[in-house]
Amino acid sequence: MEFNVMKKKTIEKTNNLIVKSPFVAAFAMIFALGFLASGTVCIAEENPDTASEVAPAPLEVAAPETNPEGQPQPEDAAAYAVSTPFAVTKFETPVTMYVTETINVRDGAGTEYNPIGKLGWGNCVSVTGTTDNGWYEIDYNGTVAYIISNYVSQDIPGIPYLFVGDSRTVQLQMAVGSNEKAYVAKVGEGYYWFKNTAMPQIQASAGAGTTMVINFGVNDLANASKYINLVNSNIDAWEAQGITVYYAAVTPVGDCSTVSNEQIEKFNARLQRELDPRIKWIDGYSFLKQNGFSASDGLHYNRSTYKNLYSYYMSVIGTDV
């Protein structure tokens, strides 16, 4: 069943003073000049929705405002309207779908319509129809609304970002939060925890569209070959699930008695050389060496360093997309 819909978006424009005729303009000028001789003239407009008091301000003559297209807005009109028609094909029964990225919910099928809410990753929506311009009609809290179809799927999406690692990953979570991110991490752990505990959790958390960042090694640099074999043996399955895999280099230490940067560099070099080429490398080690870091105990960073490191991770991932 197809319906033609004509939605209207009204963009309101309010001016302090609107001149509607030469007579009004002349009268206003005479009125203003009469008072300028003895003091300041204040012209204020009342906002019916908010305060009753308006602070006095000097009279100002403003340049004409422009609309987003750069054309002057009409001074003799309070509003103008833009209408965009679209056709909706209704579904016989609503279809349950899932949001794969944070998107705006709008009152019409197009970005020119007003946003009335947001939907985040994993939100379940009831889709009631499809439009002829690539949007879905949905039931949004009992109201007909629209979302772009690019970021909606009938399959339950995998978490967008999954970080797997040791105490440094735990502290990364504390610094940057968990919005659209999941963490499989534990303080003090290494290869055996990764293999026996983290791997099953990865299967439960990751899915189509997930980007996974692995960062193990600082607690057991001698296990480089085991990390290589474990990750390489799972890349086929991860790839089949639609998971993009990154291995993040072990990052540098400060004054630390348990590990040296020379040992870290050897570990990183071997993993970068021997990991399957489908596993992408993020060189956070060089990034922090070049940009600096703060680690009071020599091993764990402050919040600012973790935020900088996270931003670097995301910049590398964004470049690869």
C-alpha positions as CSV (number, residue, x, y, z in Angstrom):
1,M,0.0,0.0,0.0
2,E,1.5,3.3,-1.1
3,F,0.8,6.8,0.4
4,N,2.0,10.1,-0.9
5,V,3.0,12.3,2.0
6,M,3.6,16.1,1.9
7,K,5.4,17.2,5.0
8,K,6.1,20.8,5.8
9,K,8.9,22.3,7.8
10,T,8.6,25.8,8.9
11,I,11.6,27.9,9.8
12,E,10.6,30.8,12.0
13,K,12.5,34.1,11.9
14,T,12.1,36.7,14.6
15,N,13.4,40.3,14.3
16,N,13.6,42.9,17.0
17,L,12.0,45.5,14.7
18,I,10.2,44.7,11.4
19,V,9.4,47.7,9.2
20,K,6.2,47.1,7.4
21,S,5.6,50.5,5.6
22,P,7.4,53.7,4.9
23,F,5.1,55.5,7.4
24,V,6.0,53.1,10.2
25,A,9.7,53.4,9.4
26,A,9.6,57.2,9.5
27,F,7.6,57.3,12.7
28,A,10.0,54.8,14.3
29,M,13.0,57.0,13.3
30,I,11.5,60.2,14.7
31,F,10.6,58.4,17.9
32,A,14.2,57.0,18.3
33,L,15.8,60.4,17.5
34,G,13.7,62.2,20.1
35,F,14.9,59.9,22.9
36,L,18.5,59.6,21.7
37,A,19.0,63.2,22.7
38,S,18.4,62.5,26.4
39,G,19.4,58.9,26.9
40,T,19.6,55.3,25.6
41,V,16.7,53.8,23.7
42,C,16.2,50.1,24.5
43,I,14.1,48.0,22.2
44,A,13.3,44.5,23.5
45,E,11.0,41.7,22.5
46,E,9.3,39.5,24.9
47,N,9.8,35.7,24.6
48,P,6.3,34.3,25.5
49,D,7.9,31.0,26.5
50,T,10.4,32.2,29.0
51,A,11.4,35.2,31.1
52,S,9.3,38.3,31.9
53,E,12.3,40.6,32.4
54,V,14.6,41.8,29.6
55,A,17.9,43.5,30.4
56,P,18.2,46.9,28.7
57,A,20.6,47.1,25.7
58,P,21.7,49.9,23.4
59,L,19.8,50.2,20.1
60,E,21.7,48.4,17.4
61,V,21.2,48.3,13.7
62,A,21.9,44.8,12.5
63,A,22.8,43.6,9.0
64,P,20.1,41.5,7.2
65,E,20.2,37.9,8.3
66,T,20.8,35.2,5.7
67,N,19.4,31.7,5.4
68,P,21.6,28.6,5.1
69,E,21.8,29.1,1.3
70,G,23.2,32.6,1.8
71,Q,20.1,34.5,0.5
72,P,18.6,37.3,2.6
73,Q,15.5,36.3,4.4
74,P,12.3,38.3,3.6
75,E,11.9,41.1,6.1
76,D,8.2,41.3,5.6
77,A,7.5,37.7,6.5
78,A,7.6,35.9,9.8
79,A,8.3,32.5,8.3
80,Y,8.8,30.6,5.1
81,A,8.1,26.9,4.4
82,V,9.9,24.2,2.5
83,S,7.9,21.2,1.5
84,T,9.3,17.8,0.4
85,P,7.0,15.1,-0.9
86,F,7.8,11.4,-0.4
87,A,5.8,8.2,-0.9
88,V,5.4,5.6,1.8
89,T,4.9,1.9,1.1
90,K,3.2,0.4,4.2
91,F,4.2,-3.1,5.4
92,E,1.3,-5.5,6.0
93,T,2.8,-6.1,9.4
94,P,5.5,-4.1,11.3
95,V,9.0,-5.5,10.9
96,T,11.4,-5.6,13.9
97,M,14.8,-4.2,13.1
98,Y,17.9,-3.1,15.0
99,V,19.9,0.1,14.9
100,T,23.6,-0.3,13.9
101,E,24.8,3.2,14.6
102,T,23.4,6.2,16.5
103,I,20.9,8.0,14.3
104,N,18.4,10.8,14.5
105,V,14.6,10.2,14.4
106,R,12.9,12.8,12.3
107,D,9.3,14.0,11.6
108,G,9.8,13.5,7.9
109,A,11.8,11.3,5.5
110,G,14.8,13.6,4.9
111,T,17.5,15.4,6.8
112,E,15.7,18.7,6.3
113,Y,13.0,17.6,8.7
114,N,13.1,18.2,12.4
115,P,14.8,15.7,14.7
116,I,12.5,14.5,17.4
117,G,14.8,12.0,19.1
118,K,17.7,9.6,18.7
119,L,18.2,5.9,18.6
120,G,21.5,4.3,19.6
121,W,23.3,1.1,18.6
122,G,21.3,-2.0,19.3
123,N,17.9,-0.3,19.8
124,C,15.0,-2.3,18.6
125,V,12.6,-0.5,16.3
126,S,9.2,-1.3,14.8
127,V,9.4,-0.5,11.1
128,T,5.9,0.1,9.5
129,G,6.9,1.1,6.0
130,T,9.6,2.2,3.5
131,T,9.8,5.5,1.6
132,D,10.8,6.1,-2.0
133,N,13.9,8.1,-0.9
134,G,15.6,5.5,1.3
135,W,14.0,6.0,4.7
136,Y,12.0,3.8,7.0
137,E,8.7,4.8,8.6
138,I,8.7,3.7,12.2
139,D,6.5,3.7,15.3
140,Y,8.4,6.0,17.7
141,N,6.7,6.0,21.1
142,G,3.3,5.8,19.5
143,T,4.2,8.5,16.9
144,V,4.8,8.1,13.2
145,A,8.5,9.0,12.6
146,Y,11.3,8.3,10.1
147,I,14.9,7.1,10.2
148,I,17.4,6.6,7.4
149,S,17.6,3.0,6.3
150,N,21.4,2.8,6.0
151,Y,21.9,2.1,9.7
152,V,19.2,-0.3,10.4
153,S,19.3,-4.1,10.0
154,Q,17.1,-7.1,10.6
155,D,20.1,-8.9,12.2
156,I,21.1,-8.1,15.8
157,P,24.3,-6.1,15.3
158,G,27.6,-6.8,17.0
159,I,28.9,-4.2,19.3
160,P,30.7,-1.5,17.2
161,Y,33.9,-1.6,19.2
162,L,35.3,-4.4,21.4
163,F,38.6,-3.9,23.4
164,V,40.3,-7.0,24.7
165,G,43.3,-6.8,27.1
166,D,44.8,-6.5,30.5
167,S,44.9,-3.8,33.2
168,R,45.7,-1.1,30.6
169,T,42.5,-1.9,28.8
170,V,40.6,-1.9,32.1
171,Q,41.9,1.6,32.7
172,L,41.2,2.7,29.1
173,Q,37.5,1.8,29.8
174,M,37.6,4.0,33.0
175,A,39.0,6.9,31.0
176,V,36.8,6.8,27.9
177,G,33.6,5.0,29.0
178,S,31.5,2.4,27.3
179,N,29.2,4.2,24.9
180,E,28.9,1.8,21.9
181,K,32.0,0.0,23.2
182,A,32.5,-3.3,25.1
183,Y,35.5,-4.5,27.1
184,V,36.8,-8.0,27.8
185,A,39.7,-7.2,30.1
186,K,41.2,-8.1,33.5
187,V,43.9,-6.7,35.6
188,G,47.2,-8.6,35.6
189,E,46.2,-11.1,32.9
190,G,47.9,-12.4,29.8
191,Y,47.9,-15.2,27.3
192,Y,46.2,-18.0,29.3
193,W,43.3,-15.8,30.4
194,F,43.0,-14.5,26.8
195,K,42.8,-18.1,25.5
196,N,40.6,-19.7,28.2
197,T,38.3,-16.8,29.4
198,A,38.4,-14.0,26.9
199,M,37.9,-16.0,23.8
200,P,34.4,-17.3,24.7
201,Q,33.4,-13.8,25.7
202,I,34.5,-12.5,22.4
203,Q,32.2,-14.9,20.6
204,A,29.3,-13.6,22.8
205,S,30.0,-9.9,22.3
206,A,31.3,-9.5,18.8
207,G,29.4,-9.9,15.5
208,A,29.0,-8.4,12.1
209,G,30.4,-4.9,12.0
210,T,32.4,-5.2,15.2
211,T,35.9,-3.7,15.3
212,M,38.0,-5.6,17.8
213,V,41.2,-4.2,19.3
214,I,43.5,-6.7,21.2
215,N,46.1,-5.4,23.5
216,F,47.9,-8.2,25.5
217,G,51.6,-8.8,26.2
218,V,52.9,-6.3,28.8
219,N,52.5,-8.9,31.6
220,D,54.1,-11.8,29.6
221,L,56.3,-10.6,26.8
222,A,57.9,-14.1,26.6
223,N,54.6,-15.5,25.2
224,A,54.9,-13.7,21.8
225,S,54.8,-16.9,19.8
226,K,51.7,-18.1,21.7
227,Y,49.8,-14.9,21.0
228,I,50.7,-15.1,17.4
229,N,49.5,-18.7,17.0
230,L,46.3,-18.0,18.9
231,V,45.3,-14.9,17.0
232,N,46.3,-16.3,13.6
233,S,44.3,-19.5,14.3
234,N,41.1,-17.5,14.9
235,I,41.2,-14.9,12.2
236,D,39.3,-17.1,9.7
237,A,36.4,-17.4,12.1
238,W,36.4,-13.8,13.1
239,E,36.5,-12.7,9.5
240,A,33.6,-15.0,8.7
241,Q,31.6,-13.3,11.5
242,G,32.3,-9.9,10.0
243,I,34.7,-8.8,12.7
244,T,37.6,-6.5,11.8
245,V,40.6,-7.3,14.0
246,Y,43.4,-5.0,15.2
247,Y,46.3,-5.8,17.4
248,A,47.5,-2.8,19.4
249,A,51.2,-2.7,20.1
250,V,52.2,-3.0,23.7
251,T,52.8,0.7,24.7
252,P,55.9,2.0,26.5
253,V,56.7,2.0,30.2
254,G,58.4,4.7,32.3
255,D,60.5,3.8,35.3
256,C,59.4,0.2,35.7
257,S,61.3,-2.6,37.4
258,T,59.3,-5.5,35.8
259,V,59.7,-4.7,32.1
260,S,61.8,-2.6,29.8
261,N,61.0,-0.8,26.6
262,E,63.7,-2.8,24.8
263,Q,61.7,-6.0,25.6
264,I,58.5,-4.4,24.5
265,E,60.0,-3.3,21.2
266,K,61.2,-6.9,20.5
267,F,57.7,-8.2,21.3
268,N,56.0,-5.7,19.1
269,A,58.4,-6.3,16.2
270,R,57.8,-10.0,16.2
271,L,54.0,-9.7,16.4
272,Q,53.9,-7.1,13.6
273,R,56.1,-9.3,11.5
274,E,54.3,-12.7,12.1
275,L,50.6,-11.9,12.6
276,D,48.3,-12.8,9.7
277,P,48.2,-9.8,7.3
278,R,44.4,-9.6,7.8
279,I,45.1,-8.5,11.4
280,K,45.7,-4.8,11.3
281,W,48.4,-3.2,13.4
282,I,48.1,-0.1,15.6
283,D,51.4,1.3,16.6
284,G,50.5,3.0,19.9
285,Y,54.0,2.5,21.1
286,S,55.5,4.9,18.6
287,F,52.6,7.3,19.2
288,L,53.2,7.6,22.9
289,K,57.0,7.7,22.5
290,Q,56.6,10.7,20.2
291,N,53.8,12.5,22.0
292,G,54.7,11.7,25.6
293,F,52.8,10.0,28.4
294,S,52.4,10.0,32.1
295,A,52.7,6.9,34.2
296,S,53.2,7.4,37.9
297,D,54.0,3.8,38.6
298,G,55.9,3.4,35.4
299,L,53.3,1.0,33.9
300,H,49.8,2.5,34.1
301,Y,48.9,5.8,32.6
302,N,46.9,8.8,33.8
303,R,43.5,9.5,32.3
304,S,44.8,12.1,29.8
305,T,47.2,9.6,28.3
306,Y,44.6,6.9,27.9
307,K,42.3,9.5,26.2
308,N,45.1,10.5,23.8
309,L,45.8,6.8,23.1
310,Y,42.1,6.1,22.5
311,S,41.9,9.0,20.1
312,Y,44.9,7.7,18.2
313,Y,43.3,4.2,18.0
314,M,40.1,5.6,16.6
315,S,42.0,7.8,14.1
316,V,43.8,4.7,12.7
317,I,40.6,2.8,12.6
318,G,38.8,5.7,10.9
319,T,41.5,5.9,8.2
320,D,41.1,2.2,7.4
321,V,37.3,2.4,7.0
